[in-house]
């Protein structure tokens, strides 16, 4: 039945009046751009978003299907002020209408995007983004500087990845404010400090994800200028893969995320580690192969043990005989030496003056202690000394 005929009826069914309303709203309210505050945000398991747009005086149910949510570059939250585009849709089963959203952006993001595009064209015309001026990222850096928030999740992701992939790499954290009006100056000062003091071989400058407004500091003039003037190669790692900032264009390398930046800066060291591990594995395999070949070339273990045992037994026999021979020769030598001592003792005893005295002889000495050999030497009137076997006496020569 045509719509005109429906209107002429005196009585309409619920379905008929709902159809009229749906047709009127969908044909008359399309290509809408609506601003409001998100409330009752409920992402479904199917990927669709259900929420309410409200202001101080009214509220409007809204839905965004999965086919459109992927275009949104931030995660909506309660209280976010957004601008959506779409059309009105009537849900006949409940007799309600809702806003069917095609796009969503943070309130004011349109102005921000326009500003960024203008600034991008300006610096591009000045040659700040030229590929010819970009420096090579070192493949084997000794120290990496990280300019980011000291309390952010981005820093923890970077540290975790670097400790796993390149534990020997020295990491210098240059804490900076990454959001707010003072963030750009803080980030720029940290970049200049690293260059002035030559603190590192490469710089990672970035933060975790956020709204377009949150990422603005990385598109400010101060940060762009500091990166452009940096003698140290700079990797820009701002937000998620869908996020971007002007630092991505002026930096020597753009990483889609802070985690990806950590992987890029450690790739060279990781490659070396893997190469060393491969060489080590090759050496171990070669050694095992060589040992296996040697095992086939040498006699069996049992035969070798028997050969060694026979050799040791033979050496023990020779050693035992040699020891016995040495002992016998030693005893014989001692015996001969003892006989020679006895003979020498007897000869000494025979030649000893005491032996002569023992046979009744006497030794005579004058008063000077000189031996008296004959009677002429024993003068009358002199004292002499007579030595016997058991002692001595003094005497006077009278005749």
VEXROLO-887293 format. One record per residue (C-alpha): x, y, z; residue number from 1; residue in one letter. Coordinates in steps of 0.02 Angstrom, whole numbers, always signed. Layout:
<pts>
- u;v;w;resi;resn
- X;Y;Z;NUM;A;
...
</pts>
This chain:
<pts>
- u;v;w;resi;resn
- +0;+0;+0;1;X;
- +66;+172;-48;2;X;
- +110;+298;+88;3;X;
- -27;+416;+29;4;X;
- -155;+279;+50;5;X;
- -89;+244;+224;6;X;
- -114;+424;+274;7;X;
- -294;+420;+210;8;X;
- -338;+272;+321;9;X;
- -434;+312;+479;10;X;
- -349;+173;+573;11;X;
- -164;+121;+562;12;X;
- -77;-30;+634;13;X;
- +79;-12;+738;14;X;
- +182;-81;+595;15;X;
- +105;+42;+473;16;X;
- +136;+196;+579;17;X;
- +313;+135;+618;18;X;
- +345;+112;+432;19;X;
- +289;+289;+397;20;X;
- +399;+359;+534;21;X;
- +549;+254;+476;22;X;
- +528;+311;+296;23;X;
- +509;+493;+347;24;X;
- +661;+493;+462;25;X;
- +776;+394;+349;26;X;
- +734;+497;+195;27;X;
- +735;+664;+283;28;X;
- +880;+645;+405;29;X;
- +1039;+583;+322;30;X;
- +1216;+651;+306;31;X;
- +1201;+718;+483;32;X;
- +1347;+783;+587;33;X;
- +1306;+775;+773;34;X;
- +1412;+821;+924;35;X;
- +1383;+758;+1099;36;X;
- +1453;+665;+1249;37;X;
- +1465;+475;+1252;38;X;
- +1374;+381;+1389;39;X;
- +1320;+200;+1415;40;X;
- +1455;+143;+1295;41;X;
- +1432;-46;+1267;42;X;
- +1544;-133;+1140;43;X;
- +1463;-298;+1089;44;X;
- +1554;-462;+1060;45;X;
- +1500;-448;+878;46;X;
- +1609;-293;+860;47;X;
- +1465;-166;+854;48;X;
- +1462;-16;+971;49;X;
- +1303;+37;+1062;50;X;
- +1304;+202;+1156;51;X;
- +1208;+361;+1192;52;X;
- +1249;+536;+1135;53;X;
- +1191;+671;+1255;54;X;
- +1206;+854;+1297;55;X;
- +1136;+954;+1441;56;X;
- +956;+943;+1376;57;X;
- +934;+784;+1275;58;X;
- +1001;+613;+1232;59;X;
- +1007;+509;+1072;60;X;
- +1033;+323;+1054;61;X;
- +1170;+278;+933;62;X;
- +1248;+126;+852;63;X;
- +1408;+102;+753;64;X;
- +1425;-61;+658;65;X;
- +1587;-162;+653;66;X;
- +1610;-115;+470;67;X;
- +1638;+65;+526;68;X;
- +1723;+49;+697;69;X;
- +1892;+6;+621;70;X;
- +1904;+183;+551;71;X;
- +1901;+260;+727;72;X;
- +2079;+295;+785;73;X;
- +2041;+295;+972;74;X;
- +1948;+190;+1099;75;X;
- +1788;+280;+1150;76;X;
- +1760;+301;+1336;77;X;
- +1623;+367;+1448;78;X;
- +1620;+556;+1446;79;X;
- +1715;+577;+1282;80;X;
- +1653;+725;+1182;81;X;
- +1640;+669;+1001;82;X;
- +1571;+718;+831;83;X;
- +1486;+580;+731;84;X;
- +1418;+576;+555;85;X;
- +1278;+466;+493;86;X;
- +1089;+456;+477;87;X;
- +935;+419;+582;88;X;
- +871;+243;+587;89;X;
- +710;+172;+660;90;X;
- +717;+8;+755;91;X;
- +542;-58;+722;92;X;
- +545;-197;+851;93;X;
- +553;-71;+994;94;X;
- +479;+78;+905;95;X;
- +633;+183;+939;96;X;
- +748;+284;+830;97;X;
- +936;+296;+840;98;X;
- +1085;+376;+757;99;X;
- +1175;+256;+639;100;X;
- +1355;+320;+643;101;X;
- +1475;+306;+498;102;X;
- +1623;+403;+571;103;X;
- +1677;+464;+743;104;X;
- +1809;+587;+797;105;X;
- +1852;+677;+956;106;X;
- +1768;+846;+968;107;X;
- +1883;+975;+891;108;X;
- +1989;+844;+800;109;X;
- +1938;+916;+633;110;X;
- +2022;+1080;+677;111;X;
- +2173;+985;+743;112;X;
- +2190;+885;+583;113;X;
- +2180;+1042;+480;114;X;
- +2317;+1120;+587;115;X;
- +2427;+967;+571;116;X;
- +2404;+959;+383;117;X;
- +2453;+1141;+367;118;X;
- +2605;+1115;+478;119;X;
- +2652;+958;+382;120;X;
- +2650;+1051;+216;121;X;
- +2757;+1189;+292;122;X;
- +2896;+1075;+353;123;X;
- +2887;+965;+199;124;X;
- +2918;+1120;+92;125;X;
- +3068;+1163;+203;126;X;
- +3145;+992;+170;127;X;
- +3127;+926;+347;128;X;
- +3050;+763;+285;129;X;
- +3172;+732;+142;130;X;
- +3235;+552;+135;131;X;
- +3409;+610;+84;132;X;
- +3442;+690;+253;133;X;
- +3389;+542;+359;134;X;
- +3528;+455;+456;135;X;
- +3559;+269;+460;136;X;
- +3500;+181;+618;137;X;
- +3651;+87;+693;138;X;
- +3632;-102;+683;139;X;
- +3740;-134;+838;140;X;
- +3713;+12;+959;141;X;
- +3798;+9;+1128;142;X;
- +3672;+123;+1214;143;X;
- +3491;+168;+1172;144;X;
- +3409;+325;+1240;145;X;
- +3221;+322;+1270;146;X;
- +3128;+488;+1280;147;X;
- +2956;+450;+1352;148;X;
- +2855;+451;+1513;149;X;
- +2943;+358;+1653;150;X;
- +2776;+290;+1715;151;X;
- +2696;+245;+1549;152;X;
- +2660;+72;+1481;153;X;
- +2763;+114;+1326;154;X;
- +2925;+117;+1426;155;X;
- +2887;-50;+1508;156;X;
- +2854;-128;+1337;157;X;
- +3020;-61;+1271;158;X;
- +3118;-123;+1423;159;X;
- +3038;-294;+1417;160;X;
- +3075;-319;+1233;161;X;
- +3255;-256;+1243;162;X;
- +3294;-363;+1396;163;X;
- +3232;-516;+1301;164;X;
- +3309;-481;+1131;165;X;
- +3468;-387;+1178;166;X;
- +3507;-407;+1365;167;X;
- +3683;-335;+1340;168;X;
- +3615;-171;+1272;169;X;
- +3635;-19;+1385;170;X;
- +3471;+78;+1404;171;X;
- +3464;+261;+1458;172;X;
- +3293;+325;+1509;173;X;
- +3265;+511;+1478;174;X;
- +3098;+543;+1566;175;X;
- +2985;+672;+1486;176;X;
- +2807;+735;+1499;177;X;
- +2716;+668;+1347;178;X;
- +2546;+751;+1365;179;X;
- +2490;+928;+1402;180;X;
- +2546;+1104;+1362;181;X;
- +2724;+1082;+1430;182;X;
- +2756;+912;+1351;183;X;
- +2830;+972;+1185;184;X;
- +2963;+1080;+1269;185;X;
- +3009;+938;+1388;186;X;
- +3028;+813;+1245;187;X;
- +3131;+936;+1142;188;X;
- +3246;+974;+1290;189;X;
- +3278;+789;+1319;190;X;
- +3325;+763;+1136;191;X;
- +3445;+911;+1142;192;X;
- +3518;+852;+1308;193;X;
- +3557;+681;+1234;194;X;
- +3646;+765;+1087;195;X;
- +3740;+892;+1191;196;X;
- +3811;+760;+1309;197;X;
- +3825;+622;+1177;198;X;
- +3726;+507;+1291;199;X;
- +3679;+369;+1168;200;X;
- +3696;+297;+993;201;X;
- +3511;+303;+947;202;X;
- +3355;+386;+1020;203;X;
- +3180;+315;+1034;204;X;
- +3055;+459;+1053;205;X;
- +2874;+415;+1083;206;X;
- +2729;+364;+1194;207;X;
- +2581;+244;+1199;208;X;
- +2417;+269;+1111;209;X;
- +2294;+410;+1141;210;X;
- +2178;+532;+1057;211;X;
- +2236;+649;+920;212;X;
- +2242;+788;+1049;213;X;
- +2345;+680;+1168;214;X;
- +2476;+652;+1032;215;X;
- +2490;+836;+986;216;X;
- +2655;+868;+1080;217;X;
- +2746;+757;+954;218;X;
- +2686;+871;+814;219;X;
- +2737;+1035;+896;220;X;
- +2870;+1148;+819;221;X;
- +2992;+1123;+964;222;X;
- +2994;+933;+945;223;X;
- +3005;+939;+755;224;X;
- +3153;+1060;+764;225;X;
- +3244;+958;+898;226;X;
- +3228;+797;+797;227;X;
- +3283;+885;+638;228;X;
- +3439;+955;+724;229;X;
- +3483;+792;+814;230;X;
- +3651;+717;+768;231;X;
- +3595;+556;+852;232;X;
- +3480;+450;+742;233;X;
- +3299;+462;+802;234;X;
- +3161;+331;+794;235;X;
- +2985;+403;+814;236;X;
- +2867;+282;+902;237;X;
- +2704;+372;+939;238;X;
- +2542;+282;+984;239;X;
- +2469;+133;+891;240;X;
- +2487;+84;+709;241;X;
- +2340;+194;+656;242;X;
- +2407;+345;+752;243;X;
- +2529;+469;+678;244;X;
- +2621;+628;+724;245;X;
- +2736;+745;+628;246;X;
- +2883;+671;+724;247;X;
- +2856;+515;+617;248;X;
- +2898;+613;+460;249;X;
- +3049;+710;+522;250;X;
- +3128;+564;+618;251;X;
- +3257;+452;+536;252;X;
- +3141;+303;+556;253;X;
- +2958;+284;+601;254;X;
- +2902;+137;+708;255;X;
- +2716;+98;+717;256;X;
- +2724;+69;+906;257;X;
- +2851;+87;+1047;258;X;
- +2865;-103;+1051;259;X;
- +2906;-105;+865;260;X;
- +3040;+28;+896;261;X;
- +3123;-85;+1026;262;X;
- +3120;-229;+902;263;X;
- +3195;-122;+763;264;X;
- +3337;-54;+871;265;X;
- +3383;-227;+937;266;X;
- +3368;-324;+773;267;X;
- +3554;-311;+731;268;X;
- +3607;-375;+902;269;X;
- +3478;-514;+894;270;X;
- +3545;-566;+723;271;X;
- +3722;-575;+794;272;X;
- +3661;-679;+942;273;X;
- +3573;-799;+825;274;X;
- +3727;-809;+714;275;X;
- +3838;-850;+865;276;X;
- +3713;-981;+923;277;X;
- +3712;-1058;+750;278;X;
- +3903;-1063;+743;279;X;
- +3908;-1139;+918;280;X;
- +3782;-1271;+866;281;X;
- +3885;-1309;+710;282;X;
- +4044;-1328;+813;283;X;
- +3957;-1444;+936;284;X;
- +3891;-1551;+795;285;X;
- +4064;-1558;+716;286;X;
- +4144;-1610;+881;287;X;
- +4016;-1747;+907;288;X;
- +4045;-1810;+730;289;X;
- +4235;-1808;+755;290;X;
- +4221;-1903;+919;291;X;
- +4110;-2033;+836;292;X;
- +4240;-2059;+698;293;X;
- +4379;-2077;+828;294;X;
- +4278;-2205;+923;295;X;
- +4272;-2313;+769;296;X;
- +4459;-2295;+737;297;X;
- +4525;-2339;+911;298;X;
- +4513;-2514;+991;299;X;
- +4363;-2560;+1093;300;X;
- +4360;-2504;+1273;301;X;
- +4377;-2681;+1341;302;X;
- +4530;-2720;+1234;303;X;
- +4608;-2554;+1283;304;X;
- +4578;-2589;+1467;305;X;
- +4658;-2762;+1451;306;X;
- +4808;-2689;+1360;307;X;
- +4831;-2555;+1490;308;X;
- +4811;-2683;+1632;309;X;
- +4944;-2797;+1553;310;X;
- +5062;-2651;+1531;311;X;
- +5038;-2595;+1711;312;X;
- +5062;-2773;+1775;313;X;
- +5225;-2789;+1679;314;X;
- +5287;-2623;+1744;315;X;
- +5240;-2674;+1921;316;X;
- +5342;-2836;+1903;317;X;
- +5495;-2743;+1840;318;X;
- +5475;-2615;+1978;319;X;
- +5463;-2750;+2111;320;X;
- +5621;-2836;+2048;321;X;
- +5715;-2674;+2037;322;X;
- +5663;-2631;+2214;323;X;
- +5721;-2802;+2280;324;X;
- +5887;-2786;+2189;325;X;
- +5914;-2614;+2262;326;X;
- +5878;-2678;+2437;327;X;
- +6002;-2822;+2420;328;X;
- +6137;-2709;+2348;329;X;
- +6108;-2587;+2489;330;X;
- +6125;-2721;+2622;331;X;
- +6284;-2789;+2541;332;X;
- +6359;-2616;+2535;333;X;
- +6316;-2587;+2719;334;X;
- +6397;-2755;+2765;335;X;
- +6559;-2713;+2673;336;X;
- +6565;-2542;+2751;337;X;
- +6540;-2615;+2925;338;X;
- +6687;-2736;+2900;339;X;
- +6798;-2594;+2843;340;X;
- +6752;-2494;+2998;341;X;
- +6795;-2641;+3112;342;X;
- +6965;-2664;+3029;343;X;
- +7004;-2479;+3038;344;X;
- +6955;-2477;+3221;345;X;
- +7073;-2620;+3259;346;X;
- +7215;-2537;+3166;347;X;
- +7186;-2376;+3261;348;X;
- +7184;-2468;+3425;349;X;
- +7348;-2554;+3382;350;X;
- +7432;-2390;+3342;351;X;
- +7362;-2298;+3492;352;X;
- +7492;-2244;+3626;353;X;
- +7368;-2303;+3757;354;X;
- +7391;-2480;+3695;355;X;
- +7580;-2465;+3724;356;X;
- +7553;-2397;+3898;357;X;
- +7439;-2541;+3937;358;X;
- +7585;-2659;+3909;359;X;
- +7683;-2573;+4053;360;X;
- +7772;-2435;+3959;361;X;
- +7781;-2253;+4020;362;X;
- +7789;-2087;+3927;363;X;
- +7912;-1955;+3990;364;X;
- +7889;-1766;+3959;365;X;
- +8003;-1623;+4017;366;X;
- +7942;-1471;+4110;367;X;
- +7895;-1391;+3941;368;X;
- +7784;-1539;+3896;369;X;
- +7903;-1605;+3762;370;X;
- +7935;-1792;+3750;371;X;
- +8100;-1854;+3824;372;X;
- +8175;-1982;+3706;373;X;
- +8342;-2024;+3792;374;X;
- +8435;-1999;+3953;375;X;
- +8534;-1851;+3892;376;X;
- +8371;-1756;+3872;377;X;
- +8327;-1795;+4055;378;X;
- +8447;-1675;+4142;379;X;
- +8493;-1693;+4325;380;X;
- +8394;-1575;+4436;381;X;
- +8248;-1551;+4314;382;X;
- +8069;-1600;+4344;383;X;
- +7992;-1722;+4224;384;X;
- +7816;-1791;+4198;385;X;
- +7785;-1978;+4193;386;X;
- +7625;-2034;+4106;387;X;
- +7553;-2207;+4147;388;X;
- +7399;-2297;+4078;389;X;
- +7296;-2239;+4225;390;X;
- +7367;-2066;+4256;391;X;
- +7531;-1966;+4279;392;X;
- +7661;-1919;+4410;393;X;
- +7795;-1783;+4426;394;X;
- +7974;-1834;+4465;395;X;
- +8144;-1751;+4498;396;X;
- +8298;-1816;+4406;397;X;
- +8433;-1840;+4538;398;X;
- +8564;-1940;+4443;399;X;
</pts>
